[in-house]
Amino acid sequence: MGRGRQKAKDAKIARQLKYSNHGADLRDLERELISPSNDSKDDEREDTYDRWAEDDDR
């Protein structure tokens, strides 16, 4: 058994990914990327990463 079956499965998955919608709403995505509230979320993330980085230095 082998490569042929796996290749067919991979091709099927690739087709599904290529042609499916995935429920993405591009307008919501655009609003999220443009909104000014995004900055506060980034600051929170940076604080979290900084805390983790400090833990690694010990």
Secondary structure as the mmCIF struct_conf table of DSSP 4:
data_model
#
loop_
_struct_conf.conf_type_id
_struct_conf.id
_struct_conf.beg_label_comp_id
_struct_conf.beg_label_asym_id
_struct_conf.beg_label_seq_id
_struct_conf.end_label_comp_id
_struct_conf.end_label_asym_id
_struct_conf.end_label_seq_id
HELX_RH_AL_P HELX_RH_AL_P1 ARG A 3 TYR A 19
TURN_TY1_P TURN_TY1_P1 HIS A 22 GLY A 23
HELX_RH_AL_P HELX_RH_AL_P2 LEU A 26 ILE A 34
TURN_TY1_P TURN_TY1_P2 PRO A 36 SER A 37
HELX_RH_AL_P HELX_RH_AL_P3 ASN A 38 ASP A 57
#
